[in-house]
Amino acid sequence: MRAVVMQQANAVEKLGLEVTDHRKFAMQAIEESRGEARVWKERCVILEGQRKMDAHLLETFRQKAYHAGAAIPDVLLQDKPR
């Protein structure tokens, strides 16, 4: 009977170690994915800022060109009601 109890105790101990290892692995994977998400979020914010600045610059050049007498493209004229 003692031998059976010892075997079961060893099995429970091994199971506990395996569960602990699996938990460590899962927590590490979660933390790595959080880090990656932070990097992508920061990158997205930077690119959105760059896009906004590019749009502002494009609008400035567009206004300068129209002021200097450049023709308005037909595509833009089609969108405007007359």
C-alpha positions as CSV (number, residue, x, y, z in Angstrom):
1,M,0.0,0.0,0.0
2,R,2.9,2.4,0.8
3,A,4.5,1.7,-2.5
4,V,1.3,2.6,-4.3
5,V,0.9,5.8,-2.2
6,M,4.6,6.7,-3.0
7,Q,4.0,6.2,-6.7
8,Q,0.9,8.4,-6.6
9,A,2.8,11.0,-4.7
10,N,5.6,11.0,-7.2
11,A,3.1,11.2,-10.1
12,V,1.4,14.2,-8.4
13,E,4.7,15.9,-7.9
14,K,5.7,15.4,-11.5
15,L,2.3,16.7,-12.6
16,G,2.8,19.7,-10.5
17,L,6.2,20.4,-12.0
18,E,4.7,20.0,-15.5
19,V,1.9,22.3,-14.8
20,T,4.3,24.9,-13.4
21,D,6.5,24.6,-16.5
22,H,3.4,25.0,-18.8
23,R,2.3,28.0,-16.8
24,K,5.8,29.7,-17.1
25,F,5.8,29.0,-20.9
26,A,2.3,30.5,-21.3
27,M,3.1,33.6,-19.2
28,Q,6.3,34.1,-21.2
29,A,4.4,33.8,-24.5
30,I,1.7,36.2,-23.3
31,E,4.3,38.8,-22.2
32,E,6.1,38.5,-25.5
33,S,2.9,39.1,-27.4
34,R,2.1,42.1,-25.2
35,G,5.6,43.5,-26.1
36,E,5.0,42.9,-29.8
37,A,1.6,44.6,-29.6
38,R,3.2,47.6,-27.9
39,V,5.8,47.9,-30.6
40,W,3.1,47.7,-33.4
41,K,1.0,50.3,-31.5
42,E,3.9,52.7,-31.3
43,R,4.7,52.1,-34.9
44,C,1.1,52.8,-35.9
45,V,1.0,56.0,-34.0
46,I,4.2,57.2,-35.6
47,L,2.9,56.3,-39.1
48,E,-0.4,58.0,-38.5
49,G,1.5,61.2,-37.4
50,Q,3.6,60.9,-40.6
51,R,0.5,60.4,-42.7
52,K,-1.1,63.5,-41.2
53,M,2.0,65.6,-41.8
54,D,2.2,64.3,-45.4
55,A,-1.5,65.2,-46.0
56,H,-0.9,68.7,-44.6
57,L,2.2,69.1,-46.9
58,L,0.3,67.8,-49.9
59,E,-2.6,70.2,-49.2
60,T,-0.1,73.1,-49.0
61,F,1.5,72.2,-52.3
62,R,-1.9,71.8,-53.9
63,Q,-3.0,75.2,-52.8
64,K,0.2,76.8,-54.0
65,A,-0.1,75.1,-57.4
66,Y,-3.8,76.2,-57.8
67,H,-2.8,79.7,-56.7
68,A,-0.1,79.8,-59.4
69,G,-2.6,78.8,-62.0
70,A,-2.4,75.0,-62.2
71,A,-5.4,73.2,-63.7
72,I,-7.7,71.3,-61.4
73,P,-7.7,67.6,-62.3
74,D,-10.8,66.3,-63.9
75,V,-11.2,63.6,-61.2
76,L,-11.5,66.4,-58.6
77,L,-13.9,68.4,-60.7
78,Q,-16.2,65.4,-61.1
79,D,-16.6,65.2,-57.3
80,K,-17.7,68.8,-56.9
81,P,-21.3,69.8,-57.5
82,R,-21.7,72.6,-60.0
